[in-house]
Amino acid sequence: MEQAPGDFALTMDELRTVARFAAQSAEQSLPVFEAEDPADPRPRAALDAAWAFADGAPRTALQRTAAVEAHRAAKDVMTEAAQLAARASGDAAAAAYLHPIAKATQVGHILRAAACAARVAELEAAGDAGAAAASLEAARQRATPALIDVLSRYPAAPAGRGRVAELMRTLDSALRRAGG
């Protein structure tokens, strides 16, 4: 397949690195969703699909389907924290399908699960921004050189609205400084 200018290749190992990072991030917040809706298995299934891929299983429609279902589960709960926890699990499964195109929107596949987990930590701490900062710092420390290398191929995280976008940009900047 021909690459457009600015696009690049991603190996399966690199995709697994991204999926592992996203799954580690989502795993932190999933208990918040499960506490609110213990009967809904969709976010857990998405996280399991992400881990299966990260651990060497083939990338299949399972990750795509599970990601979509986890995002649907987010619409079925009431609290922002539970919604974000479900989205983080969906984002972890979707990380298997990070596209090797030089667009800032792709950064969400790498970092959005960690940003959602940081916002969940903040909400669970009654809005304490220090909890989000601690979660982002833990994510920064978890980031491997291989993950930072993949991230560095993309433009900076896009400016979006809302706290999750702000947290994602903060993590993006921290990782790029660490890798630079």
HUTAPE-V806145 format. One record per residue. RES is the residue in three letters. OMEGA is omega in radians with two decimals (999 if undefined). Layout:
BEGIN
res = [RES & RES]
omega = [OMEGA & OMEGA]
END
This chain:
BEGIN
res = [MET & GLU & GLN & ALA & PRO & GLY & ASP & PHE & ALA & LEU & THR & MET & ASP & GLU & LEU & ARG & THR & VAL & ALA & ARG & PHE & ALA & ALA & GLN & SER & ALA & GLU & GLN & SER & LEU & PRO & VAL & PHE & GLU & ALA & GLU & ASP & PRO & ALA & ASP & PRO & ARG & PRO & ARG & ALA & ALA & LEU & ASP & ALA & ALA & TRP & ALA & PHE & ALA & ASP & GLY & ALA & PRO & ARG & THR & ALA & LEU & GLN & ARG & THR & ALA & ALA & VAL & GLU & ALA & HIS & ARG & ALA & ALA & LYS & ASP & VAL & MET & THR & GLU & ALA & ALA & GLN & LEU & ALA & ALA & ARG & ALA & SER & GLY & ASP & ALA & ALA & ALA & ALA & ALA & TYR & LEU & HIS & PRO & ILE & ALA & LYS & ALA & THR & GLN & VAL & GLY & HIS & ILE & LEU & ARG & ALA & ALA & ALA & CYS & ALA & ALA & ARG & VAL & ALA & GLU & LEU & GLU & ALA & ALA & GLY & ASP & ALA & GLY & ALA & ALA & ALA & ALA & SER & LEU & GLU & ALA & ALA & ARG & GLN & ARG & ALA & THR & PRO & ALA & LEU & ILE & ASP & VAL & LEU & SER & ARG & TYR & PRO & ALA & ALA & PRO & ALA & GLY & ARG & GLY & ARG & VAL & ALA & GLU & LEU & MET & ARG & THR & LEU & ASP & SER & ALA & LEU & ARG & ARG & ALA & GLY & GLY]
omega = [-3.11 & 3.14 & 3.06 & 3.10 & -3.14 & 3.09 & -3.01 & 3.11 & 2.99 & 3.09 & 3.07 & 3.10 & 3.11 & 3.08 & 3.10 & 3.09 & 3.12 & -3.14 & 3.12 & 3.13 & 3.14 & 3.14 & 3.08 & 3.14 & -3.10 & -3.11 & -3.13 & -3.03 & -3.08 & 3.12 & 3.11 & 3.08 & -3.06 & 3.06 & -3.13 & -3.11 & -3.07 & -3.11 & -3.09 & -3.08 & -2.97 & 3.11 & 3.09 & 3.11 & 3.11 & 3.12 & 3.09 & 3.11 & 3.10 & 3.13 & 3.14 & 3.12 & -3.12 & -3.11 & 3.00 & 3.10 & 3.11 & 3.02 & -3.09 & 3.07 & 3.12 & -3.12 & 3.14 & -3.11 & -3.14 & 3.11 & 3.13 & -3.12 & 3.10 & 3.10 & 3.04 & 3.11 & 3.12 & -3.14 & -3.05 & 3.10 & -2.98 & -3.01 & 3.09 & -3.11 & 3.13 & 3.09 & -3.12 & 3.10 & 3.10 & 3.12 & 3.12 & 3.10 & 3.08 & 3.12 & 3.10 & 3.11 & -3.13 & -3.13 & 3.10 & -3.10 & 2.99 & -3.10 & 3.12 & 3.09 & -3.03 & 3.09 & -3.10 & -3.13 & 3.13 & 3.14 & 3.10 & 3.10 & -3.11 & -2.91 & -3.03 & 3.12 & 3.11 & 3.11 & 3.07 & 3.13 & 3.11 & 3.11 & 3.08 & 3.12 & 3.12 & 3.14 & 3.14 & 3.10 & 3.10 & 3.06 & -3.14 & -3.14 & 3.10 & 3.10 & 3.08 & 3.14 & 3.12 & 3.11 & 3.10 & 3.11 & 3.08 & 3.10 & 3.12 & 3.14 & 3.12 & -3.08 & 3.14 & 3.04 & 3.12 & 3.11 & -3.14 & 3.08 & 3.11 & -3.14 & -3.06 & 3.10 & -3.09 & 2.98 & 3.11 & 3.12 & -3.10 & 3.03 & 3.12 & 3.12 & 3.01 & -3.06 & -3.13 & 3.11 & 3.11 & 3.13 & 3.12 & 3.11 & 3.11 & 3.12 & 3.11 & -3.14 & -3.12 & -3.13 & 3.13 & 3.07 & -3.14 & -3.10 & -3.03 & 999]
END
